[in-house]
Amino acid sequence: MLANEGIVTDLGDRRYRIERGWARLPAGMGFGMVSHLAAAADGRVFVLQRKDPPVLVFGPDGSFAGGLLEGRIADGHGIHLDRRPDGSERLFVVDRDAHEIVCCDLAGGILFTLGRRHVPAFEAPFNSPTDLAVAPDGEIYVTDGYGNTRVHRFAADGRHLGSWGGLGSVPGRFMTPHAVTVDGRDRVLVADRENGRVQVFDRTGRLLDIWRGFQNPMDVTVDDRGLVLVSDQVPRIHALNLDGTIAGRGRAAINGAHGLAVGPDGAVYLAELAPETVTKLTPVG
């Protein structure tokens, strides 16, 4: 392959062109640790980094469009964009070291928070949470990864409905619940990183299945086809059918994608570590 032909990878029945360094910062401005990212319906991408401003906004062409939540996030670990049935969108930022979830609009205006800021709580929300997902009916699921090793379930109005998990390697427990998503079958999928697996639950926390074959899975999300995408530290991206069988695998990240997001056009965005960058996988062919 000639250098100017680009680099491609396959994930299932789709081929992608890999564009590393897609998100472009102004001269003299560098990324902090790029932790996670989220894609809006209008093509903007919101990148979470571990320095101020914690949320960087990029246009559909990768150009820098500004920053959000300056001075508000101590250690951003996860970011999730929730698109409601009325078409409105909001961002959830998981502030790991402040033990808090911050929900804001796309301009950075804070709507509400979950947890008590800088007050860790053992076996109750939160003690170093990692990620968040919102179900279609508005219920919120948080992986409380480093301290509590649990998943917490909240009603759309923020009421705590229950928790499950705990430290361990037996089915239903976690070593580090690092990421969470809700799939097309209304199941809660949890990337259990150091146990090397994705655990599948119903929304009350009943264990349904365990998917294996990952080396420290870091993120899990669902793409526009309904396939489940899992990034790990090999590094590679796995594309799985909803029964857990492999639809495809590819090496798209340099050293591992700490976070994944899927745009409205099916493009996949990777939050990459060391070197810190944002990679875009554009469907081709």
PyMOL commands that set and color helices and strands:
alter all, ss='L'
color gray80, all
select helices_A, chain A and resi 3-5+193-195
alter helices_A, ss='H'
color red, helices_A
select strands_A, chain A and resi 7-11+14-19+34-39+45-49+55-58+64-68+76-83+89-95+100-104+110-114+131-134+140-144+150-154+160-165+177-182+188-192+197-201+207-212+219-222+228-232+236-240+246-250+257-262+268-272+277-284
alter strands_A, ss='S'
color yellow, strands_A
deselect
rebuild
show_as cartoon
